[in-house]
Amino acid sequence: MTYAIVRPVRLDLESFARATGLHPQTISRLVALGLLEPVRDAGGRLCFPPSQVAEAARIQRLHEGLTINYAAIGLVIDLLDRIGELEAALRQRSRRH
């Protein structure tokens, strides 16, 4: 069994909203769509790891740049991640040959 020596940094919904510039209702929608992955604190409130700020920025860029709705962004993110994995595998394969 291991124990955390330091409590992980988490942002509550209001702090996350300020950090991302998103309205709390929009954040709740992104959570419902599975685009953001918060954790719940002991009181059941949403808390976000700092890494989710960058993910929220990525979602905003896609939403504004491609003018697609939030529901479709999940598919776009999955495709972009898969492309990144394939490119990394291709680079690794080229280095071996």
Biopython code that builds the backbone (N, CA, C, O; Angstrom):
import numpy as np
from Bio.PDB.StructureBuilder import StructureBuilder

atoms = [
    (1, "MET", "N", (0.844, -1.167, 0.000)),
    (1, "MET", "CA", (0.000, 0.000, 0.000)),
    (1, "MET", "C", (0.899, 1.243, 0.000)),
    (1, "MET", "O", (1.904, 1.292, 0.708)),
    (2, "THR", "N", (0.524, 2.240, -0.799)),
    (2, "THR", "CA", (1.278, 3.487, -0.836)),
    (2, "THR", "C", (0.358, 4.632, -0.435)),
    (2, "THR", "O", (-0.860, 4.573, -0.605)),
    (3, "TYR", "N", (0.973, 5.656, 0.094)),
    (3, "TYR", "CA", (0.228, 6.824, 0.517)),
    (3, "TYR", "C", (0.845, 8.065, -0.124)),
    (3, "TYR", "O", (2.066, 8.194, -0.210)),
    (4, "ALA", "N", (-0.006, 8.958, -0.564)),
    (4, "ALA", "CA", (0.482, 10.203, -1.146)),
    (4, "ALA", "C", (1.033, 11.094, -0.039)),
    (4, "ALA", "O", (0.389, 11.307, 0.988)),
    (5, "ILE", "N", (2.219, 11.602, -0.267)),
    (5, "ILE", "CA", (2.837, 12.492, 0.713)),
    (5, "ILE", "C", (2.265, 13.894, 0.575)),
    (5, "ILE", "O", (2.112, 14.620, 1.558)),
    (6, "VAL", "N", (1.955, 14.258, -0.655)),
    (6, "VAL", "CA", (1.423, 15.585, -0.937)),
    (6, "VAL", "C", (0.058, 15.426, -1.589)),
    (6, "VAL", "O", (-0.115, 14.591, -2.477)),
    (7, "ARG", "N", (-0.890, 16.207, -1.163)),
    (7, "ARG", "CA", (-2.218, 16.180, -1.768)),
    (7, "ARG", "C", (-2.118, 16.733, -3.188)),
    (7, "ARG", "O", (-1.531, 17.794, -3.395)),
    (8, "PRO", "N", (-2.689, 16.020, -4.176)),
    (8, "PRO", "CA", (-2.613, 16.508, -5.552)),
    (8, "PRO", "C", (-3.351, 17.832, -5.709)),
    (8, "PRO", "O", (-4.359, 18.079, -5.046)),
    (9, "VAL", "N", (-2.837, 18.669, -6.588)),
    (9, "VAL", "CA", (-3.456, 19.963, -6.854)),
    (9, "VAL", "C", (-4.710, 19.734, -7.687)),
    (9, "VAL", "O", (-4.668, 19.042, -8.705)),
    (10, "ARG", "N", (-5.796, 20.301, -7.265)),
    (10, "ARG", "CA", (-7.065, 20.204, -7.973)),
    (10, "ARG", "C", (-7.721, 21.580, -7.979)),
    (10, "ARG", "O", (-7.596, 22.350, -7.027)),
    (11, "LEU", "N", (-8.418, 21.869, -9.069)),
    (11, "LEU", "CA", (-9.153, 23.120, -9.181)),
    (11, "LEU", "C", (-10.641, 22.829, -9.021)),
    (11, "LEU", "O", (-11.165, 21.911, -9.651)),
    (12, "ASP", "N", (-11.321, 23.603, -8.184)),
    (12, "ASP", "CA", (-12.766, 23.434, -8.089)),
    (12, "ASP", "C", (-13.402, 24.029, -9.346)),
    (12, "ASP", "O", (-12.713, 24.652, -10.154)),
    (13, "LEU", "N", (-14.687, 23.844, -9.512)),
    (13, "LEU", "CA", (-15.370, 24.278, -10.734)),
    (13, "LEU", "C", (-15.189, 25.766, -11.000)),
    (13, "LEU", "O", (-14.930, 26.167, -12.135)),
    (14, "GLU", "N", (-15.322, 26.582, -9.969)),
    (14, "GLU", "CA", (-15.199, 28.030, -10.157)),
    (14, "GLU", "C", (-13.778, 28.421, -10.555)),
    (14, "GLU", "O", (-13.590, 29.252, -11.443)),
    (15, "SER", "N", (-12.782, 27.829, -9.904)),
    (15, "SER", "CA", (-11.383, 28.122, -10.241)),
    (15, "SER", "C", (-11.062, 27.647, -11.651)),
    (15, "SER", "O", (-10.354, 28.325, -12.396)),
    (16, "PHE", "N", (-11.586, 26.482, -12.014)),
    (16, "PHE", "CA", (-11.368, 25.946, -13.350)),
    (16, "PHE", "C", (-12.021, 26.849, -14.393)),
    (16, "PHE", "O", (-11.448, 27.088, -15.456)),
    (17, "ALA", "N", (-13.212, 27.347, -14.093)),
    (17, "ALA", "CA", (-13.900, 28.267, -15.005)),
    (17, "ALA", "C", (-13.077, 29.538, -15.216)),
    (17, "ALA", "O", (-12.951, 30.019, -16.342)),
    (18, "ARG", "N", (-12.524, 30.077, -14.141)),
    (18, "ARG", "CA", (-11.682, 31.284, -14.269)),
    (18, "ARG", "C", (-10.423, 30.983, -15.081)),
    (18, "ARG", "O", (-10.019, 31.788, -15.920)),
    (19, "ALA", "N", (-9.807, 29.833, -14.837)),
    (19, "ALA", "CA", (-8.559, 29.480, -15.526)),
    (19, "ALA", "C", (-8.769, 29.247, -17.014)),
    (19, "ALA", "O", (-7.876, 29.510, -17.820)),
    (20, "THR", "N", (-9.953, 28.751, -17.382)),
    (20, "THR", "CA", (-10.203, 28.419, -18.784)),
    (20, "THR", "C", (-11.006, 29.471, -19.533)),
    (20, "THR", "O", (-11.027, 29.476, -20.763)),
    (21, "GLY", "N", (-11.660, 30.356, -18.809)),
    (21, "GLY", "CA", (-12.511, 31.348, -19.449)),
    (21, "GLY", "C", (-13.840, 30.767, -19.909)),
    (21, "GLY", "O", (-14.562, 31.403, -20.676)),
    (22, "LEU", "N", (-14.165, 29.569, -19.447)),
    (22, "LEU", "CA", (-15.428, 28.932, -19.815)),
    (22, "LEU", "C", (-16.462, 29.129, -18.709)),
    (22, "LEU", "O", (-16.116, 29.206, -17.530)),
    (23, "HIS", "N", (-17.705, 29.209, -19.094)),
    (23, "HIS", "CA", (-18.791, 29.316, -18.129)),
    (23, "HIS", "C", (-18.938, 27.959, -17.424)),
    (23, "HIS", "O", (-18.777, 26.917, -18.059)),
    (24, "PRO", "N", (-19.239, 27.961, -16.132)),
    (24, "PRO", "CA", (-19.406, 26.690, -15.415)),
    (24, "PRO", "C", (-20.415, 25.741, -16.067)),
    (24, "PRO", "O", (-20.223, 24.526, -16.027)),
    (25, "GLN", "N", (-21.483, 26.271, -16.665)),
    (25, "GLN", "CA", (-22.455, 25.406, -17.340)),
    (25, "GLN", "C", (-21.835, 24.738, -18.572)),
    (25, "GLN", "O", (-22.131, 23.580, -18.866)),
    (26, "THR", "N", (-20.983, 25.459, -19.284)),
    (26, "THR", "CA", (-20.293, 24.882, -20.432)),
    (26, "THR", "C", (-19.365, 23.769, -19.970)),
    (26, "THR", "O", (-19.280, 22.717, -20.604)),
    (27, "ILE", "N", (-18.674, 24.006, -18.868)),
    (27, "ILE", "CA", (-17.778, 22.979, -18.310)),
    (27, "ILE", "C", (-18.577, 21.734, -17.937)),
    (27, "ILE", "O", (-18.158, 20.614, -18.229)),
    (28, "SER", "N", (-19.712, 21.927, -17.299)),
    (28, "SER", "CA", (-20.555, 20.786, -16.934)),
    (28, "SER", "C", (-21.002, 20.023, -18.179)),
    (28, "SER", "O", (-21.085, 18.795, -18.155)),
    (29, "ARG", "N", (-21.284, 20.727, -19.244)),
    (29, "ARG", "CA", (-21.673, 20.072, -20.504)),
    (29, "ARG", "C", (-20.510, 19.266, -21.077)),
    (29, "ARG", "O", (-20.699, 18.147, -21.556)),
    (30, "LEU", "N", (-19.307, 19.838, -21.027)),
    (30, "LEU", "CA", (-18.131, 19.131, -21.534)),
    (30, "LEU", "C", (-17.853, 17.877, -20.710)),
    (30, "LEU", "O", (-17.413, 16.860, -21.246)),
    (31, "VAL", "N", (-18.111, 17.955, -19.413)),
    (31, "VAL", "CA", (-17.962, 16.775, -18.545)),
    (31, "VAL", "C", (-18.997, 15.722, -18.941)),
    (31, "VAL", "O", (-18.669, 14.541, -19.053)),
    (32, "ALA", "N", (-20.241, 16.144, -19.153)),
    (32, "ALA", "CA", (-21.310, 15.212, -19.524)),
    (32, "ALA", "C", (-21.014, 14.529, -20.859)),
    (32, "ALA", "O", (-21.384, 13.372, -21.061)),
    (33, "LEU", "N", (-20.350, 15.238, -21.764)),
    (33, "LEU", "CA", (-19.996, 14.681, -23.071)),
    (33, "LEU", "C", (-18.739, 13.813, -23.011)),
    (33, "LEU", "O", (-18.379, 13.159, -23.989)),
    (34, "GLY", "N", (-18.076, 13.815, -21.849)),
    (34, "GLY", "CA", (-16.864, 13.015, -21.693)),
    (34, "GLY", "C", (-15.617, 13.677, -22.247)),
    (34, "GLY", "O", (-14.592, 13.019, -22.423)),
    (35, "LEU", "N", (-15.692, 14.984, -22.525)),
    (35, "LEU", "CA", (-14.542, 15.703, -23.079)),
    (35, "LEU", "C", (-13.564, 16.139, -21.998)),
    (35, "LEU", "O", (-12.372, 16.292, -22.264)),
    (36, "LEU", "N", (-14.055, 16.337, -20.789)),
    (36, "LEU", "CA", (-13.212, 16.657, -19.647)),
    (36, "LEU", "C", (-13.409, 15.569, -18.604)),
    (36, "LEU", "O", (-14.494, 15.000, -18.481)),
    (37, "GLU", "N", (-12.354, 15.287, -17.859)),
    (37, "GLU", "CA", (-12.393, 14.200, -16.884)),
    (37, "GLU", "C", (-12.055, 14.703, -15.484)),
    (37, "GLU", "O", (-10.909, 14.610, -15.043)),
    (38, "PRO", "N", (-13.048, 15.232, -14.796)),
    (38, "PRO", "CA", (-12.810, 15.693, -13.424)),
    (38, "PRO", "C", (-12.866, 14.518, -12.455)),
    (38, "PRO", "O", (-13.217, 13.396, -12.820)),
    (39, "VAL", "N", (-12.514, 14.807, -11.231)),
    (39, "VAL", "CA", (-12.715, 13.863, -10.134)),
    (39, "VAL", "C", (-13.690, 14.533, -9.175)),
    (39, "VAL", "O", (-13.968, 15.726, -9.300)),
    (40, "ARG", "N", (-14.191, 13.796, -8.251)),
    (40, "ARG", "CA", (-15.093, 14.373, -7.244)),
    (40, "ARG", "C", (-14.374, 14.411, -5.908)),
    (40, "ARG", "O", (-13.670, 13.472, -5.534)),
    (41, "ASP", "N", (-14.565, 15.517, -5.195)),
    (41, "ASP", "CA", (-13.971, 15.606, -3.867)),
    (41, "ASP", "C", (-14.859, 14.867, -2.870)),
    (41, "ASP", "O", (-15.862, 14.266, -3.257)),
    (42, "ALA", "N", (-14.500, 14.908, -1.607)),
    (42, "ALA", "CA", (-15.243, 14.189, -0.577)),
    (42, "ALA", "C", (-16.696, 14.654, -0.497)),
    (42, "ALA", "O", (-17.574, 13.886, -0.102)),
    (43, "GLY", "N", (-16.949, 15.892, -0.864)),
    (43, "GLY", "CA", (-18.311, 16.435, -0.839)),
    (43, "GLY", "C", (-19.079, 16.189, -2.123)),
    (43, "GLY", "O", (-20.234, 16.599, -2.237)),
    (44, "GLY", "N", (-18.453, 15.519, -3.104)),
    (44, "GLY", "CA", (-19.117, 15.223, -4.361)),
    (44, "GLY", "C", (-19.004, 16.320, -5.406)),
    (44, "GLY", "O", (-19.594, 16.216, -6.482)),
    (45, "ARG", "N", (-18.253, 17.366, -5.102)),
    (45, "ARG", "CA", (-18.090, 18.475, -6.051)),
    (45, "ARG", "C", (-17.013, 18.135, -7.084)),
    (45, "ARG", "O", (-16.058, 17.413, -6.799)),
    (46, "LEU", "N", (-17.195, 18.677, -8.292)),
    (46, "LEU", "CA", (-16.219, 18.456, -9.356)),
    (46, "LEU", "C", (-14.911, 19.163, -9.041)),
    (46, "LEU", "O", (-14.906, 20.314, -8.603)),
    (47, "CYS", "N", (-13.808, 18.471, -9.266)),
    (47, "CYS", "CA", (-12.468, 19.039, -9.134)),
    (47, "CYS", "C", (-11.675, 18.606, -10.358)),
    (47, "CYS", "O", (-11.819, 17.480, -10.833)),
    (48, "PHE", "N", (-10.844, 19.499, -10.864)),
    (48, "PHE", "CA", (-10.114, 19.249, -12.094)),
    (48, "PHE", "C", (-8.613, 19.296, -11.851)),
    (48, "PHE", "O", (-8.118, 20.218, -11.203)),
    (49, "PRO", "N", (-7.882, 18.305, -12.368)),
    (49, "PRO", "CA", (-6.425, 18.396, -12.312)),
    (49, "PRO", "C", (-5.977, 19.520, -13.255)),
    (49, "PRO", "O", (-6.650, 19.789, -14.249)),
    (50, "PRO", "N", (-4.862, 20.173, -12.959)),
    (50, "PRO", "CA", (-4.391, 21.270, -13.812)),
    (50, "PRO", "C", (-4.226, 20.874, -15.280)),
    (50, "PRO", "O", (-4.363, 21.726, -16.158)),
    (51, "SER", "N", (-3.938, 19.609, -15.563)),
    (51, "SER", "CA", (-3.775, 19.180, -16.957)),
    (51, "SER", "C", (-5.056, 19.369, -17.768)),
    (51, "SER", "O", (-5.001, 19.466, -18.994)),
    (52, "GLN", "N", (-6.191, 19.421, -17.105)),
    (52, "GLN", "CA", (-7.447, 19.602, -17.810)),
    (52, "GLN", "C", (-7.612, 21.025, -18.352)),
    (52, "GLN", "O", (-8.435, 21.252, -19.238)),
    (53, "VAL", "N", (-6.836, 21.986, -17.829)),
    (53, "VAL", "CA", (-6.870, 23.352, -18.370)),
    (53, "VAL", "C", (-6.387, 23.328, -19.816)),
    (53, "VAL", "O", (-6.991, 23.958, -20.684)),
    (54, "ALA", "N", (-5.296, 22.600, -20.078)),
    (54, "ALA", "CA", (-4.784, 22.487, -21.447)),
    (54, "ALA", "C", (-5.785, 21.757, -22.333)),
    (54, "ALA", "O", (-5.957, 22.120, -23.497)),
    (55, "GLU", "N", (-6.436, 20.750, -21.807)),
    (55, "GLU", "CA", (-7.439, 20.010, -22.585)),
    (55, "GLU", "C", (-8.628, 20.911, -22.914)),
    (55, "GLU", "O", (-9.167, 20.841, -24.019)),
    (56, "ALA", "N", (-9.037, 21.749, -21.977)),
    (56, "ALA", "CA", (-10.126, 22.691, -22.224)),
    (56, "ALA", "C", (-9.727, 23.692, -23.308)),
    (56, "ALA", "O", (-10.552, 24.066, -24.141)),
    (57, "ALA", "N", (-8.472, 24.126, -23.300)),
    (57, "ALA", "CA", (-7.993, 25.052, -24.337)),
    (57, "ALA", "C", (-8.020, 24.374, -25.704)),
    (57, "ALA", "O", (-8.386, 24.994, -26.702)),
    (58, "ARG", "N", (-7.638, 23.112, -25.747)),
    (58, "ARG", "CA", (-7.673, 22.355, -27.006)),
    (58, "ARG", "C", (-9.118, 22.266, -27.519)),
    (58, "ARG", "O", (-9.373, 22.455, -28.708)),
    (59, "ILE", "N", (-10.037, 21.982, -26.631)),
    (59, "ILE", "CA", (-11.453, 21.895, -27.003)),
    (59, "ILE", "C", (-11.949, 23.235, -27.543)),
    (59, "ILE", "O", (-12.658, 23.279, -28.548)),
    (60, "GLN", "N", (-11.576, 24.325, -26.875)),
    (60, "GLN", "CA", (-11.985, 25.656, -27.325)),
    (60, "GLN", "C", (-11.420, 25.966, -28.709)),
    (60, "GLN", "O", (-12.129, 26.492, -29.568)),
    (61, "ARG", "N", (-10.132, 25.638, -28.928)),
    (61, "ARG", "CA", (-9.521, 25.895, -30.247)),
    (61, "ARG", "C", (-10.259, 25.133, -31.341)),
    (61, "ARG", "O", (-10.530, 25.684, -32.408)),
    (62, "LEU", "N", (-10.579, 23.884, -31.083)),
    (62, "LEU", "CA", (-11.291, 23.083, -32.079)),
    (62, "LEU", "C", (-12.700, 23.621, -32.316)),
    (62, "LEU", "O", (-13.161, 23.695, -33.455)),
    (63, "HIS", "N", (-13.368, 23.989, -31.245)),
    (63, "HIS", "CA", (-14.739, 24.507, -31.352)),
    (63, "HIS", "C", (-14.769, 25.798, -32.177)),
    (63, "HIS", "O", (-15.632, 25.974, -33.036)),
    (64, "GLU", "N", (-13.832, 26.681, -31.909)),
    (64, "GLU", "CA", (-13.797, 27.965, -32.611)),
    (64, "GLU", "C", (-13.187, 27.843, -34.008)),
    (64, "GLU", "O", (-13.673, 28.462, -34.955)),
    (65, "GLY", "N", (-12.120, 27.043, -34.137)),
    (65, "GLY", "CA", (-11.416, 26.946, -35.413)),
    (65, "GLY", "C", (-12.161, 26.142, -36.462)),
    (65, "GLY", "O", (-12.105, 26.462, -37.650)),
    (66, "LEU", "N", (-12.859, 25.101, -36.030)),
    (66, "LEU", "CA", (-13.569, 24.248, -36.976)),
    (66, "LEU", "C", (-15.069, 24.527, -36.997)),
    (66, "LEU", "O", (-15.805, 23.956, -37.802)),
    (67, "THR", "N", (-15.504, 25.392, -36.124)),
    (67, "THR", "CA", (-16.920, 25.731, -35.970)),
    (67, "THR", "C", (-17.814, 24.485, -35.961)),
    (67, "THR", "O", (-18.813, 24.402, -36.676)),
    (68, "ILE", "N", (-17.419, 23.523, -35.125)),
    (68, "ILE", "CA", (-18.251, 22.341, -34.928)),
    (68, "ILE", "C", (-18.754, 22.332, -33.494)),
    (68, "ILE", "O", (-18.173, 22.965, -32.612)),
    (69, "ASN", "N", (-19.834, 21.612, -33.275)),
    (69, "ASN", "CA", (-20.408, 21.593, -31.932)),
    (69, "ASN", "C", (-19.564, 20.734, -30.996)),
    (69, "ASN", "O", (-18.718, 19.952, -31.430)),
    (70, "TYR", "N", (-19.818, 20.902, -29.708)),
    (70, "TYR", "CA", (-19.028, 20.200, -28.702)),
    (70, "TYR", "C", (-19.178, 18.684, -28.807)),
    (70, "TYR", "O", (-18.228, 17.948, -28.539)),
    (71, "ALA", "N", (-20.357, 18.216, -29.193)),
    (71, "ALA", "CA", (-20.569, 16.769, -29.294)),
    (71, "ALA", "C", (-19.649, 16.153, -30.348)),
    (71, "ALA", "O", (-19.156, 15.041, -30.158)),
    (72, "ALA", "N", (-19.411, 16.855, -31.447)),
    (72, "ALA", "CA", (-18.552, 16.335, -32.515)),
    (72, "ALA", "C", (-17.068, 16.453, -32.173)),
    (72, "ALA", "O", (-16.241, 15.752, -32.756)),
    (73, "ILE", "N", (-16.731, 17.316, -31.254)),
    (73, "ILE", "CA", (-15.324, 17.519, -30.895)),
    (73, "ILE", "C", (-14.713, 16.244, -30.316)),
    (73, "ILE", "O", (-13.526, 15.989, -30.515)),
    (74, "GLY", "N", (-15.493, 15.454, -29.614)),
    (74, "GLY", "CA", (-14.983, 14.189, -29.075)),
    (74, "GLY", "C", (-14.434, 13.302, -30.175)),
    (74, "GLY", "O", (-13.368, 12.707, -30.020)),
    (75, "LEU", "N", (-15.149, 13.209, -31.282)),
    (75, "LEU", "CA", (-14.692, 12.419, -32.426)),
    (75, "LEU", "C", (-13.423, 13.007, -33.022)),
    (75, "LEU", "O", (-12.486, 12.272, -33.335)),
    (76, "VAL", "N", (-13.382, 14.310, -33.180)),
    (76, "VAL", "CA", (-12.202, 14.978, -33.741)),
    (76, "VAL", "C", (-10.987, 14.740, -32.845)),
    (76, "VAL", "O", (-9.899, 14.456, -33.346)),
    (77, "ILE", "N", (-11.157, 14.852, -31.545)),
    (77, "ILE", "CA", (-10.048, 14.626, -30.608)),
    (77, "ILE", "C", (-9.560, 13.186, -30.701)),
    (77, "ILE", "O", (-8.355, 12.934, -30.719)),
    (78, "ASP", "N", (-10.494, 12.246, -30.761)),
    (78, "ASP", "CA", (-10.101, 10.837, -30.904)),
    (78, "ASP", "C", (-9.293, 10.622, -32.181)),
    (78, "ASP", "O", (-8.281, 9.921, -32.167)),
    (79, "LEU", "N", (-9.733, 11.217, -33.272)),
    (79, "LEU", "CA", (-9.013, 11.079, -34.543)),
    (79, "LEU", "C", (-7.634, 11.730, -34.485)),
    (79, "LEU", "O", (-6.656, 11.154, -34.964)),
    (80, "LEU", "N", (-7.549, 12.912, -33.909)),
    (80, "LEU", "CA", (-6.259, 13.595, -33.791)),
    (80, "LEU", "C", (-5.298, 12.802, -32.916)),
    (80, "LEU", "O", (-4.113, 12.694, -33.233)),
    (81, "ASP", "N", (-5.799, 12.248, -31.821)),
    (81, "ASP", "CA", (-4.950, 11.425, -30.950)),
    (81, "ASP", "C", (-4.460, 10.183, -31.692)),
    (81, "ASP", "O", (-3.298, 9.796, -31.565)),
    (82, "ARG", "N", (-5.338, 9.571, -32.454)),
    (82, "ARG", "CA", (-4.951, 8.378, -33.214)),
    (82, "ARG", "C", (-3.912, 8.720, -34.273)),
    (82, "ARG", "O", (-2.962, 7.963, -34.474)),
    (83, "ILE", "N", (-4.081, 9.845, -34.950)),
    (83, "ILE", "CA", (-3.088, 10.293, -35.934)),
    (83, "ILE", "C", (-1.742, 10.497, -35.253)),
    (83, "ILE", "O", (-0.707, 10.100, -35.789)),
    (84, "GLY", "N", (-1.751, 11.113, -34.076)),
    (84, "GLY", "CA", (-0.510, 11.323, -33.323)),
    (84, "GLY", "C", (0.169, 10.014, -32.974)),
    (84, "GLY", "O", (1.390, 9.899, -33.073)),
    (85, "GLU", "N", (-0.620, 9.022, -32.565)),
    (85, "GLU", "CA", (-0.056, 7.701, -32.246)),
    (85, "GLU", "C", (0.557, 7.052, -33.480)),
    (85, "GLU", "O", (1.648, 6.487, -33.412)),
    (86, "LEU", "N", (-0.146, 7.135, -34.610)),
    (86, "LEU", "CA", (0.366, 6.538, -35.846)),
    (86, "LEU", "C", (1.641, 7.237, -36.324)),
    (86, "LEU", "O", (2.574, 6.581, -36.787)),
    (87, "GLU", "N", (1.678, 8.552, -36.214)),
    (87, "GLU", "CA", (2.883, 9.290, -36.602)),
    (87, "GLU", "C", (4.051, 8.919, -35.706)),
    (87, "GLU", "O", (5.171, 8.762, -36.191)),
    (88, "ALA", "N", (3.815, 8.775, -34.415)),
    (88, "ALA", "CA", (4.885, 8.386, -33.483)),
    (88, "ALA", "C", (5.391, 6.984, -33.815)),
    (88, "ALA", "O", (6.597, 6.739, -33.790)),
    (89, "ALA", "N", (4.490, 6.077, -34.121)),
    (89, "ALA", "CA", (4.893, 4.717, -34.482)),
    (89, "ALA", "C", (5.699, 4.721, -35.774)),
    (89, "ALA", "O", (6.671, 3.977, -35.905)),
    (90, "LEU", "N", (5.302, 5.549, -36.718)),
    (90, "LEU", "CA", (6.027, 5.651, -37.988)),
    (90, "LEU", "C", (7.429, 6.213, -37.775)),
    (90, "LEU", "O", (8.391, 5.725, -38.367)),
    (91, "ARG", "N", (7.547, 7.242, -36.927)),
    (91, "ARG", "CA", (8.873, 7.800, -36.620)),
    (91, "ARG", "C", (9.754, 6.760, -35.944)),
    (91, "ARG", "O", (10.937, 6.641, -36.265)),
    (92, "GLN", "N", (9.189, 6.013, -35.016)),
    (92, "GLN", "CA", (9.951, 4.982, -34.310)),
    (92, "GLN", "C", (10.384, 3.886, -35.289)),
    (92, "GLN", "O", (11.504, 3.381, -35.204)),
    (93, "ARG", "N", (9.517, 3.530, -36.195)),
    (93, "ARG", "CA", (9.848, 2.500, -37.189)),
    (93, "ARG", "C", (10.960, 2.983, -38.111)),
    (93, "ARG", "O", (11.859, 2.216, -38.458)),
    (94, "SER", "N", (10.901, 4.264, -38.512)),
    (94, "SER", "CA", (11.951, 4.813, -39.394)),
    (94, "SER", "C", (13.306, 4.825, -38.714)),
    (94, "SER", "O", (14.330, 4.602, -39.360)),
    (95, "ARG", "N", (13.320, 5.086, -37.398)),
    (95, "ARG", "CA", (14.595, 5.110, -36.676)),
    (95, "ARG", "C", (15.215, 3.723, -36.609)),
    (95, "ARG", "O", (16.439, 3.598, -36.591)),
    (96, "ARG", "N", (14.396, 2.682, -36.573)),
    (96, "ARG", "CA", (14.912, 1.327, -36.501)),
    (96, "ARG", "C", (15.497, 0.868, -37.826)),
    (96, "ARG", "O", (16.340, -0.028, -37.844)),
    (97, "HIS", "N", (15.067, 1.464, -38.942)),
    (97, "HIS", "CA", (15.536, 1.023, -40.259)),
    (97, "HIS", "C", (16.565, 1.934, -40.812)),
    (97, "HIS", "O", (17.065, 1.705, -41.914)),
]
sb = StructureBuilder()
sb.init_structure("model")
sb.init_model(0)
sb.init_chain("A")
sb.init_seg("    ")
for serial, (resi, resn, name, xyz) in enumerate(atoms, 1):
    if name == "N":
        sb.init_residue(resn, " ", resi, " ")
    sb.init_atom(name, np.array(xyz, "f"), 0.0, 1.0, " ", f" {name:<3s}", serial, name[0])
structure = sb.get_structure()
